[in-house]
Amino acid sequence: MSTSENTLSLSSVPNILTETALIAIAIALPVVMHLIPGINVFATLPMHWTIFIAGLLYGWKGGLIAGVSVPTLSFALTGMPVPFVLPLMTVELSLYGSVTGILSEKTMLNRHLIVLISSIAGRAGFIILALLLSRTDSAAQFAINSFAPGIIAAFIIIACTPVISKIAAKNLRIE
């Protein structure tokens, strides 16, 4: 385990394989969802789920590794996310993973609250970078256009990823 009893160490083979699987799933899910007629990836947020789980399971390092590598590898392998969104999503997902991990390691906060706070931090990073890169003149309108389609999925992520990560952690702990 890591320095915190709340997260696992990335030093065992099962944990490294699980982190790798989370990254692979985050890359594969959007591809699969694009193939299903009527599914809107902007409404389901398929990359986001496993980033939060990585942070909850493996702390800030695991969350950051997943958050940086998923959009980068996905773009290299599939061309998604599109170049316009790639830097924004890289910052967003990196913040999701690292903030989730830091809060998991360093606080005794409820995991649902951790994912909520991390979600807000990631979304804020997305908007701030969009403003810095002059991708928008209106942060409020950009936020509405960017985040409104996925609001239901975001709430489901906040509700489900802590439960999923707790089950996974139980199965990965080597006593």
GIKAJO-V484893 format. One record per run of one state. SS is the DSSP state (A for helix, B for strand, O for the rest). FROM is the first residue (numbers start at 0). TO is the last residue. If there is no record, write none. Layout:
# GIKAJO-V484893
<<SS/FROM/TO> <SS/FROM/TO>>
This chain:
# GIKAJO-V484893
<<O/0/11> <A/12/34> <O/35/39> <A/40/43> <O/44/46> <A/47/77> <O/78/81> <A/82/105> <O/106/109> <A/110/131> <O/132/137> <A/138/171> <O/172/174>>
